[in-house]
Amino acid sequence: MALLFYDGFDTYATADITKEWNSILGTVAISPTDGRRSGSCLMAPSVTNTIHGTVTRTFANRNSVVIGFAFKMSALPIDISLSPIMRLLDGSSAQNEVTVSKTTGTLSVTRNGTVIAGPSAASISAGDYNYIEYKTFIHDTTGSFELRLNGETILSGSNIDTKATANASVSAISFGFSNALAYQSKAVWSYDDIYILDATGATNNDFLGDVRIDALYPTADGNYTQWTPSTGVDHFALVDDPTPNTTDYVSDGTAGNKDSFVMADPPALASQVIYGVRVKVAAAKDDAGARSLKVGVRSGAVDSLSAAKALSTSQLYYSNIHEVDPATGLAWSPSAVNALEALIETA
């Protein structure tokens, strides 16, 4: 798989951030209205802006990654010459960062604080969303990188040192600004429509361009209704909340039982390209002992499920990304996405 993760911040509130992201530092918040299309976004620093905050997503080591994200700042930084807005980490140590200048809004690429390219001729201004993409290969002599702003390459380099730690790999991506000593004049940094991928495989292994991420919710019961509703008879009505809760739900304790849900259709767009479908479930186990969940889709008559995911007694998000339609092995068509069902199975 090349597409590792994506998030449009529309399916959870501030209190749920750690159900989706592996860790946070300082104060971060979900705004339900400040996203690019009047939806949700991540705000870091938070609305109070008393300290800075970051969110971090971890994954298995990769030596090459591509990241895209929409970024808006309410004001330019005032205290740090180059403020990191996205960091590629090896453990807790930075390999590369994309930084913004405090005076000009130009972008630079740094290797754990050391400038390797920049400032860019292009710049970003306060109050506007821009789509930033960054690709890098981590190596101490044959490393490379490319930074794009709104689809145009603004900085690049090859056969250079992109490795700041002892390892030629990246294991986490961090968004936000982690230096709590450098306040940004109460600036709010907003992030939306984030994707992270690696360079493996034949699908989604390079820049995707400016993408949008749409959240869809169940609208009807699907082919399977083997789980037990906490109330009533409609399964979908218990899991269609825009943010997770524990007041109504479906549950099951028999391995192999499935529930599936008809989903709302995504917006119809001209020249639509669908890079992936991510099914995401807020789930927990309610007692001691091992219990697992499989997450996936039903497309046509084909069920495609993840490996079993061990559940915690605390509610977390469990998800699976489908880069192609399992019924055809080809890229998703809008009609196939419209017809799919979200699928869960007890394991």
PADREN-166250 format. One line per 8 residues: number of its first residue (from 1); for each residue x, y, z of N, C-alpha, C, O. Coordinates in steps of 0.02 Angstrom, whole numbers. Example, Ala and Ser with C-alpha at 12.3 -4.5 7.8 and 13.67 -1.06 7.14 Angstrom:
2
1	660,-284,390,615,-225,390,660,-165,390,712,-166,423  642,-112,354,684,-53,357,645,2,394,670,57,402;
END
This chain:
347
1	42,-60,0,0,0,0,44,62,0,94,66,36  24,110,-39,61,173,-41,27,227,0,62,268,30  -38,229,1,-74,281,38,-79,259,111,-114,211,127  -42,294,155,-37,273,225,-92,302,269,-114,269,315  -113,363,254,-158,397,300,-186,459,266,-152,491,226  -248,477,282,-273,543,264,-328,564,313,-360,522,345  -338,629,318,-384,655,368,-409,723,346,-370,767,328  -476,732,348,-506,797,335,-534,830,397,-563,884,393;
9	-526,797,456,-545,825,521,-620,836,529,-640,876,571  -661,802,490,-733,813,493,-770,763,537,-830,771,547  -737,712,563,-773,658,596,-762,655,671,-780,606,703  -732,706,700,-721,704,772,-712,775,799,-698,822,762  -719,780,865,-712,844,900,-644,847,935,-606,799,933  -629,903,966,-566,913,1000,-551,857,1049,-494,833,1053  -601,837,1087,-590,785,1138,-571,717,1108,-547,674,1144  -582,709,1043,-570,644,1010,-505,642,970,-492,592,937;
17	-465,694,972,-406,697,929,-360,636,939,-335,609,891  -350,615,1002,-305,559,1014,-335,492,996,-302,440,1001  -398,491,975,-427,429,947,-403,419,875,-404,363,849  -381,473,843,-360,471,773,-284,480,766,-252,446,726  -255,525,806,-184,540,803,-149,506,861,-177,499,915  -87,485,849,-51,446,899,-31,487,960,-28,460,1015  -16,551,950,2,592,1007,-10,665,992,-11,686,934  -18,705,1045,-22,777,1038,26,808,1089,42,777,1140;
25	49,867,1074,92,905,1118,63,975,1124,47,1006,1074  56,1000,1185,27,1066,1194,-48,1065,1181,-81,1015,1194  -74,1119,1155,-145,1127,1146,-162,1130,1072,-136,1171,1035  -207,1086,1051,-233,1087,983,-309,1083,987,-336,1064,1039  -343,1100,933,-416,1101,934,-443,1085,865,-410,1096,815  -504,1059,864,-541,1050,802,-591,1107,796,-634,1116,840  -587,1146,742,-637,1196,727,-688,1165,680,-669,1138,628  -753,1169,695,-803,1139,651,-820,1182,590,-859,1160,548;
33	-792,1242,585,-814,1287,531,-757,1320,493,-770,1354,443  -695,1312,513,-639,1349,483,-603,1311,429,-551,1333,405  -629,1254,408,-598,1215,355,-604,1249,287,-636,1301,281  -573,1219,238,-571,1251,171,-640,1259,140,-651,1306,101  -685,1213,155,-753,1217,126,-804,1225,181,-858,1195,179  -787,1265,230,-831,1281,287,-844,1221,332,-890,1222,373  -803,1168,323,-807,1111,368,-755,1117,423,-734,1172,441  -734,1060,449,-688,1060,505,-615,1063,483,-599,1048,426;
41	-573,1083,530,-501,1083,520,-467,1076,587,-499,1083,640  -403,1061,585,-361,1061,646,-333,1131,656,-308,1162,609  -337,1155,718,-309,1220,735,-251,1210,784,-261,1182,838  -192,1233,765,-133,1227,807,-89,1287,794,-63,1293,739  -79,1330,841,-103,1327,910,-179,1328,914,-214,1336,864  -203,1320,975,-275,1319,986,-303,1390,983,-266,1438,972  -368,1395,991,-401,1460,989,-374,1506,1043,-373,1567,1034  -353,1478,1100,-327,1520,1155,-257,1545,1141,-238,1599,1164;
49	-218,1506,1103,-150,1526,1082,-103,1540,1140,-56,1580,1132  -114,1509,1197,-69,1521,1253,-5,1479,1246,48,1500,1268  -11,1421,1216,48,1382,1199,37,1351,1130,-19,1349,1105  91,1328,1101,86,1297,1036,71,1223,1043,81,1194,1096  45,1194,990,27,1124,992,45,1088,928,51,1119,875  52,1022,932,64,980,874,23,917,880,4,896,934  9,887,822,-18,819,819,32,777,779,63,801,732  39,713,798,87,669,766,54,604,748,17,575,787;
57	68,581,687,44,517,663,104,472,649,149,492,612  106,412,678,162,367,670,144,312,620,86,299,606  196,280,593,188,224,547,254,186,544,303,209,574  256,130,510,317,92,503,369,132,464,350,174,422  432,120,477,486,159,446,480,159,370,469,107,338  489,219,341,492,228,269,552,271,253,568,317,290  586,257,197,641,301,177,620,355,128,658,401,113  558,349,103,532,399,57,459,410,71,420,361,75;
65	438,472,78,369,488,93,347,549,53,389,589,31  282,555,43,252,614,11,195,637,57,154,596,79  192,701,70,142,729,114,108,788,80,142,828,47  43,793,86,6,851,62,-39,877,116,-67,838,155  -47,943,120,-92,972,170,-110,1043,152,-70,1080,124  -172,1061,169,-194,1131,163,-174,1167,226,-183,1141,281  -148,1229,218,-121,1265,276,-141,1338,272,-137,1370,220  -164,1364,330,-181,1435,335,-156,1461,401,-163,1427,452;
73	-127,1520,402,-108,1552,465,-142,1620,470,-146,1657,421  -166,1636,530,-201,1698,539,-154,1758,539,-174,1814,526  -89,1745,554,-38,1797,554,29,1764,545,38,1705,562  77,1801,518,145,1775,511,177,1767,579,161,1804,626  222,1717,587,259,1711,649,299,1775,663,317,1812,617  311,1789,727,349,1849,744,411,1835,785,453,1880,792  420,1774,812,474,1762,859,530,1718,833,588,1727,852  514,1671,790,563,1623,764,573,1636,690,524,1641,653;
81	635,1642,668,650,1659,598,618,1610,551,586,1630,502  626,1545,564,596,1493,523,555,1447,568,584,1409,606  490,1451,562,445,1411,605,424,1348,569,393,1353,515  438,1289,595,416,1227,562,340,1220,563,309,1226,616  311,1207,506,239,1195,503,224,1122,491,167,1100,500  275,1083,470,268,1011,462,337,980,471,386,1005,443  341,926,512,405,895,528,402,821,511,353,787,528  454,795,479,462,723,468,509,697,522,565,721,529;
89	485,647,559,520,625,619,546,554,612,515,511,581  604,543,643,630,476,657,625,468,732,666,493,770  573,432,754,558,433,825,533,502,846,483,527,820  570,533,893,553,601,914,600,653,885,593,712,900  648,632,843,697,677,815,680,695,743,658,652,705  689,758,725,671,781,658,722,759,606,783,763,618  699,736,549,741,727,490,737,791,448,788,826,440  678,806,423,666,866,382,608,906,411,566,879,446;
97	607,971,395,549,1013,411,533,1059,352,578,1079,315  470,1075,344,449,1130,302,436,1189,348,397,1183,395  468,1245,334,464,1303,379,439,1364,342,445,1369,281  410,1411,381,387,1475,353,426,1531,387,439,1529,447  445,1582,347,482,1639,373,437,1686,412,379,1696,394  464,1714,466,424,1758,508,410,1826,475,363,1860,496  449,1845,427,441,1912,398,411,1913,329,377,1961,310  423,1860,290,404,1862,220,352,1810,200,321,1817,147;
105	341,1759,240,295,1705,221,324,1658,170,288,1616,143  389,1665,155,422,1618,110,433,1552,146,433,1548,207  443,1498,107,452,1431,134,524,1408,124,557,1426,76  548,1369,172,614,1338,168,609,1265,188,561,1245,221  659,1226,169,665,1157,190,727,1153,234,781,1176,215  719,1123,293,775,1117,340,786,1045,359,740,1004,357  847,1030,378,866,964,404,879,972,479,934,991,499  829,956,519,833,965,591,859,1035,610,904,1042,652;
113	831,1086,576,848,1155,591,899,1186,546,905,1247,544  936,1146,508,987,1172,462,956,1181,393,929,1133,364  959,1241,366,928,1254,301,964,1217,246,1025,1222,240  926,1178,207,955,1145,148,928,1174,83,955,1161,30  875,1214,88,849,1249,28,803,1304,51,765,1297,99  805,1360,16,760,1416,31,799,1478,51,860,1476,61  763,1533,58,690,1538,53,665,1534,-18,702,1549,-66  602,1515,-26,572,1510,-92,557,1579,-119,549,1627,-81;
121	552,1584,-185,530,1647,-215,456,1658,-202,434,1714,-191  418,1604,-202,347,1608,-187,336,1615,-112,379,1594,-73  280,1643,-92,266,1652,-21,192,1639,-8,152,1639,-54  175,1630,55,106,1624,76,89,1683,121,132,1710,156  28,1704,119,6,1762,158,-43,1740,211,-73,1687,207  -50,1782,261,-95,1767,316,-168,1769,292,-186,1810,250  -209,1723,318,-280,1724,305,-303,1682,246,-363,1677,234  -256,1652,209,-275,1613,150,-251,1541,156,-196,1528,180;
129	-293,1494,135,-271,1424,130,-228,1415,68,-244,1440,14  -172,1380,76,-129,1359,22,-118,1284,28,-118,1257,83  -110,1250,-29,-97,1178,-26,-23,1165,-36,6,1183,-87  7,1134,14,79,1121,17,91,1046,11,57,1007,44  138,1027,-32,157,957,-39,233,950,-34,270,992,-59  254,897,-2,326,886,8,342,812,-2,309,768,25  394,800,-42,418,732,-55,492,729,-38,530,774,-55  513,675,-4,583,669,12,605,597,12,566,551,25;
137	669,587,-5,704,523,4,759,536,55,801,580,45  759,497,109,805,509,164,870,471,152,871,409,148  925,508,145,991,479,137,1043,533,151,1030,592,141  1102,512,173,1152,563,191,1192,588,132,1226,640,138  1190,554,75,1226,579,16,1184,582,-47,1193,626,-88  1138,536,-54,1096,534,-114,1023,553,-99,977,533,-134  1014,590,-46,947,613,-28,918,661,-78,955,691,-118  852,668,-77,819,714,-123,756,741,-90,731,712,-41;
145	730,796,-118,667,824,-93,637,867,-148,671,890,-193  571,878,-142,536,926,-185,479,956,-144,441,920,-111  474,1021,-146,422,1057,-111,377,1092,-162,402,1129,-205  312,1081,-157,265,1112,-202,216,1157,-164,196,1142,-108  197,1211,-196,148,1257,-169,94,1266,-221,106,1293,-275  33,1244,-204,-24,1249,-250,-9,1219,-318,-27,1247,-370  25,1162,-317,39,1124,-377,103,1141,-414,121,1106,-461  138,1194,-393,199,1215,-427,260,1200,-383,259,1212,-323;
153	312,1173,-414,374,1160,-377,409,1226,-361,422,1266,-405  423,1236,-297,456,1299,-276,525,1287,-248,566,1334,-246  541,1226,-225,608,1208,-202,619,1135,-217,573,1094,-212  681,1117,-235,697,1046,-246,772,1037,-241,810,1085,-244  793,975,-232,863,959,-228,874,884,-233,829,845,-217  933,864,-255,950,793,-261,1024,784,-245,1063,831,-246  1041,722,-228,1110,704,-209,1135,749,-153,1190,776,-156  1092,756,-102,1109,798,-45,1094,759,20,1066,704,18;
161	1114,787,75,1103,756,140,1035,776,168,1024,834,185  989,727,171,924,739,200,915,700,265,859,696,291  968,671,290,965,627,349,998,661,409,1058,675,407  959,675,460,985,709,519,999,661,577,1036,679,624  971,601,576,980,553,630,1024,496,606,1051,497,550  1031,445,648,1071,387,629,1035,342,580,1066,298,550  970,352,571,930,308,529,907,344,466,888,403,469  909,310,410,887,338,347,813,323,337,794,288,289;
169	771,348,381,700,331,378,659,383,416,685,422,455  594,381,402,545,423,435,493,376,466,472,329,433  473,389,528,424,347,561,364,386,587,319,357,617  363,453,576,307,493,599,307,560,564,359,584,541  248,590,558,239,657,532,204,698,585,156,676,616  230,759,596,202,803,647,180,868,614,216,897,573  119,891,631,93,954,607,83,1001,666,62,980,720  98,1065,656,95,1113,710,165,1138,726,212,1124,689;
177	171,1173,781,236,1203,799,250,1186,872,211,1204,916  307,1152,884,319,1123,950,359,1166,997,371,1146,1054  381,1225,976,422,1267,1018,377,1311,1061,353,1363,1038  365,1290,1124,318,1326,1167,345,1393,1191,308,1432,1220  409,1406,1179,438,1469,1201,428,1525,1151,439,1583,1166  407,1507,1091,403,1557,1038,329,1568,1020,303,1534,976  298,1614,1051,228,1628,1038,222,1666,972,264,1708,956  169,1653,936,162,1679,869,111,1736,865,69,1737,820;
185	114,1782,912,69,1839,913,-4,1817,909,-44,1845,872  -19,1764,948,-86,1735,950,-110,1714,880,-170,1717,865  -64,1691,840,-82,1667,774,-115,1598,780,-98,1558,822  -163,1586,737,-196,1521,732,-173,1488,668,-180,1517,614  -145,1428,673,-125,1390,614,-177,1336,602,-192,1297,646  -205,1334,542,-258,1288,525,-234,1238,472,-200,1258,424  -251,1175,481,-232,1121,435,-295,1084,413,-342,1074,452  -296,1064,349,-353,1027,322,-329,982,266,-276,993,237;
193	-368,931,251,-357,887,193,-285,862,188,-250,874,139  -264,826,240,-196,799,244,-194,729,214,-238,688,226  -142,716,174,-128,647,153,-54,631,165,-11,675,162  -40,567,178,28,542,187,33,477,147,-8,432,156  84,472,105,94,410,67,169,396,62,210,439,75  185,334,41,255,317,28,263,305,-47,216,314,-86  323,286,-67,338,280,-138,335,209,-163,364,193,-216  302,164,-127,299,95,-147,238,81,-190,191,120,-192;
201	240,25,-225,182,2,-263,169,43,-326,207,88,-343  115,26,-359,98,58,-423,43,110,-416,25,143,-464  15,117,-356,-41,162,-345,-24,213,-292,5,196,-240  -41,276,-304,-31,329,-254,40,329,-226,50,325,-165  89,333,-269,158,332,-247,195,397,-265,257,398,-263  159,450,-281,189,515,-297,138,569,-279,84,554,-254  156,631,-293,111,686,-277,40,673,-303,30,652,-360  -9,686,-260,-79,681,-280,-107,747,-304,-160,749,-336;
209	-74,802,-287,-100,868,-303,-147,891,-247,-152,860,-195  -180,946,-260,-226,976,-212,-288,931,-208,-328,930,-254  -296,895,-152,-351,849,-144,-401,874,-93,-384,917,-52  -461,848,-95,-512,861,-44,-531,794,-14,-533,743,-48  -547,795,50,-566,735,87,-637,746,113,-650,793,151  -683,703,91,-753,710,110,-773,655,157,-759,596,145  -807,673,211,-832,625,260,-903,604,242,-946,647,229  -916,539,240,-981,511,224,-1006,470,284,-967,441,320;
217	-1072,469,294,-1101,435,352,-1155,386,329,-1184,394,276  -1169,336,371,-1220,286,352,-1289,317,344,-1309,364,379  -1326,290,295,-1395,313,282,-1446,257,286,-1506,271,289  -1423,194,285,-1470,138,288,-1431,75,307,-1370,73,302  -1467,24,329,-1435,-40,341,-1416,-73,276,-1449,-64,225  -1361,-110,277,-1335,-142,218,-1351,-216,213,-1402,-239,240  -1308,-253,179,-1320,-323,166,-1318,-365,230,-1353,-416,235  -1276,-344,278,-1269,-383,340,-1297,-344,400,-1285,-284,407;
225	-1335,-378,442,-1361,-348,504,-1356,-400,560,-1405,-416,592  -1295,-425,571,-1285,-480,619,-1265,-455,688,-1266,-494,736  -1247,-391,694,-1232,-364,760,-1296,-344,796,-1350,-346,766  -1291,-326,859,-1350,-311,899,-1356,-236,912,-1310,-206,939  -1412,-205,894,-1421,-134,909,-1430,-123,984,-1461,-164,1018  -1405,-67,1009,-1414,-51,1080,-1486,-29,1093,-1509,-33,1150  -1521,-7,1042,-1591,12,1048,-1623,10,979,-1588,19,929  -1686,-3,976,-1721,-3,912,-1700,-60,867,-1671,-109,889;
233	-1715,-53,802,-1700,-106,753,-1655,-82,697,-1626,-123,661  -1649,-17,687,-1607,10,633,-1534,14,657,-1518,50,704  -1492,-24,624,-1421,-25,643,-1387,41,625,-1350,69,665  -1399,66,565,-1363,124,540,-1376,186,583,-1332,228,590  -1436,191,610,-1454,251,649,-1414,256,714,-1414,309,745  -1381,203,734,-1341,203,795,-1268,219,782,-1230,229,830  -1249,223,719,-1178,235,703,-1169,290,651,-1118,293,617  -1219,334,646,-1215,387,595,-1197,454,624,-1206,506,591;
241	-1170,455,685,-1153,518,717,-1091,549,684,-1045,513,666  -1090,615,677,-1031,648,647,-970,647,693,-914,653,669  -980,638,758,-925,628,805,-941,567,848,-1000,554,861  -890,530,870,-904,467,905,-935,478,973,-922,528,1007  -977,429,995,-1006,431,1062,-1013,359,1086,-997,312,1050  -1036,352,1147,-1048,285,1175,-1119,277,1200,-1134,231,1237  -1164,322,1178,-1233,319,1202,-1276,272,1161,-1323,243,1188  -1262,265,1097,-1297,215,1056,-1246,183,1010,-1198,215,988;
249	-1257,119,994,-1205,81,960,-1232,14,937,-1288,-5,954  -1192,-21,898,-1203,-92,884,-1147,-131,917,-1091,-106,922  -1161,-191,938,-1111,-231,973,-1117,-304,952,-1168,-326,926  -1062,-342,965,-1063,-412,947,-1006,-449,983,-955,-419,999  -1017,-512,996,-966,-553,1028,-952,-618,994,-919,-662,1022  -977,-626,933,-969,-689,897,-924,-680,836,-941,-643,790  -867,-713,837,-820,-706,782,-852,-723,715,-887,-774,709  -841,-680,665,-868,-691,599,-932,-655,584,-952,-650,527;
257	-965,-629,636,-1026,-590,623,-1009,-523,591,-959,-492,607  -1053,-502,544,-1041,-440,506,-1100,-392,512,-1157,-413,520  -1084,-329,508,-1133,-276,498,-1109,-233,441,-1049,-219,435  -1153,-210,398,-1134,-166,343,-1185,-110,336,-1243,-117,357  -1163,-55,305,-1204,5,305,-1200,39,237,-1146,50,210  -1258,55,210,-1262,97,150,-1238,167,170,-1257,193,223  -1196,198,128,-1167,263,145,-1194,318,100,-1216,305,44  -1192,379,125,-1210,437,84,-1162,442,25,-1106,418,28;
265	-1185,472,-29,-1142,482,-88,-1096,542,-78,-1117,591,-48  -1034,538,-103,-991,597,-102,-1015,650,-151,-1055,634,-195  -993,711,-144,-1013,763,-191,-993,744,-262,-940,716,-274  -1036,759,-309,-1021,747,-380,-979,804,-406,-1000,862,-405  -919,788,-431,-873,839,-454,-853,825,-526,-852,767,-547  -837,876,-563,-813,868,-632,-744,836,-632,-702,852,-589  -731,791,-678,-666,758,-686,-642,729,-620,-585,738,-599  -686,693,-587,-673,667,-520,-624,609,-522,-633,560,-559;
273	-571,613,-481,-524,558,-471,-527,539,-397,-519,582,-354  -539,476,-383,-545,452,-314,-483,410,-299,-473,357,-328  -441,434,-254,-377,401,-239,-385,346,-187,-341,303,-181  -438,347,-149,-446,295,-98,-509,305,-59,-537,360,-56  -532,251,-28,-588,251,18,-563,226,85,-534,172,90  -573,266,136,-552,246,203,-613,236,247,-651,283,260  -623,175,271,-677,160,317,-649,167,388,-598,137,404  -683,205,429,-658,222,496,-713,208,546,-770,231,538;
281	-697,171,599,-745,150,649,-720,168,718,-662,153,734  -761,199,758,-746,210,829,-770,149,867,-829,133,866  -724,114,901,-741,51,932,-702,40,996,-650,71,1007  -728,-4,1039,-695,-23,1101,-723,-91,1122,-777,-111,1100  -686,-126,1165,-713,-185,1197,-737,-166,1267,-713,-116,1295  -784,-204,1295,-816,-183,1357,-800,-228,1416,-831,-223,1469  -749,-273,1408,-731,-316,1463,-660,-342,1453,-629,-328,1401  -635,-378,1502,-569,-408,1496,-569,-462,1442,-622,-485,1420;
289	-509,-483,1422,-503,-532,1370,-491,-501,1302,-504,-442,1292  -466,-541,1256,-448,-516,1190,-510,-513,1146,-553,-557,1147  -515,-460,1107,-568,-453,1057,-540,-410,1000,-505,-361,1013  -556,-428,939,-530,-393,881,-586,-376,833,-641,-402,836  -570,-330,787,-617,-305,738,-584,-302,670,-526,-284,664  -622,-319,619,-600,-309,550,-642,-254,519,-702,-249,532  -611,-212,479,-644,-153,450,-634,-155,374,-580,-171,350  -686,-139,336,-677,-141,264,-737,-115,226,-777,-75,252;
297	-744,-139,164,-799,-119,121,-830,-180,88,-798,-232,81  -891,-173,68,-925,-220,24,-939,-183,-41,-975,-134,-42  -910,-207,-96,-920,-177,-162,-947,-230,-208,-915,-282,-219  -1006,-218,-236,-1038,-271,-274,-1053,-329,-226,-1085,-319,-174  -1029,-388,-243,-1038,-446,-199,-972,-464,-165,-966,-519,-137  -922,-419,-166,-856,-433,-140,-846,-398,-73,-854,-337,-68  -829,-437,-21,-811,-409,44,-735,-403,47,-699,-451,33  -711,-345,66,-639,-333,74,-627,-306,144,-650,-251,160;
305	-591,-344,185,-582,-327,255,-508,-322,274,-466,-355,243  -495,-282,324,-427,-276,350,-409,-339,389,-451,-382,401  -346,-342,409,-326,-391,459,-360,-375,525,-384,-319,534  -364,-423,569,-396,-411,634,-357,-359,673,-296,-361,678  -394,-311,702,-365,-257,741,-386,-266,814,-445,-266,830  -337,-275,858,-352,-286,929,-382,-224,960,-356,-169,952  -438,-233,996,-474,-177,1025,-448,-161,1095,-423,-204,1131  -455,-97,1113,-440,-72,1180,-505,-61,1218,-558,-56,1187;
313	-501,-57,1284,-560,-39,1323,-576,35,1317,-631,56,1336  -529,75,1291,-543,145,1275,-563,150,1202,-533,117,1159  -612,191,1187,-635,198,1118,-580,231,1076,-553,283,1094  -565,200,1020,-516,226,972,-544,218,902,-593,181,892  -513,252,854,-530,242,784,-490,183,756,-430,177,767  -524,139,719,-493,85,682,-514,93,609,-573,104,595  -466,88,563,-483,104,494,-445,60,446,-398,25,464  -466,63,384,-433,28,330,-441,69,266,-496,94,252;
321	-387,75,227,-388,113,165,-392,65,106,-353,17,101  -438,78,61,-446,39,-1,-429,85,-59,-468,130,-76  -371,74,-90,-349,118,-144,-381,100,-210,-384,142,-255  -405,39,-217,-440,18,-278,-505,-16,-258,-513,-38,-201  -550,-21,-305,-614,-55,-295,-601,-130,-291,-578,-159,-340  -615,-163,-235,-601,-235,-231,-642,-278,-279,-624,-335,-293  -697,-250,-304,-738,-289,-351,-706,-293,-420,-720,-339,-458  -664,-244,-436,-635,-241,-504,-558,-240,-503,-527,-257,-554;
329	-527,-222,-448,-455,-214,-446,-432,-150,-480,-372,-139,-488  -479,-107,-499,-463,-45,-533,-478,15,-488,-505,8,-434  -458,74,-512,-472,135,-474,-547,142,-462,-588,120,-502  -564,172,-406,-634,183,-389,-667,229,-440,-639,280,-460  -727,212,-460,-768,257,-499,-818,289,-452,-834,261,-400  -844,348,-469,-895,379,-426,-955,334,-414,-983,332,-359  -976,297,-466,-1034,254,-458,-1020,196,-410,-1064,175,-372  -958,170,-411,-940,116,-365,-938,141,-293,-959,105,-248;
337	-913,201,-283,-912,229,-215,-983,241,-191,-1000,229,-133  -1026,265,-236,-1096,277,-217,-1130,213,-195,-1176,214,-153  -1109,156,-224,-1144,93,-212,-1112,52,-156,-1142,3,-134  -1054,69,-132,-1019,27,-82,-1055,29,-15,-1096,73,-1  -1038,-20,27,-1061,-21,97,-999,-24,142,-951,-60,128  -1001,14,197,-950,7,249,-964,-57,287,-1021,-75,300  -910,-93,304,-917,-161,330,-874,-171,392,-816,-150,394  -902,-202,443,-865,-223,503,-878,-296,517,-932,-322,502;
345	-828,-329,546,-834,-399,563,-802,-413,629,-746,-389,642  -833,-450,672,-804,-471,735,-750,-523,722,-759,-569,682  -693,-516,756,-639,-564,746,-616,-591,814,-570,-632,817;
END
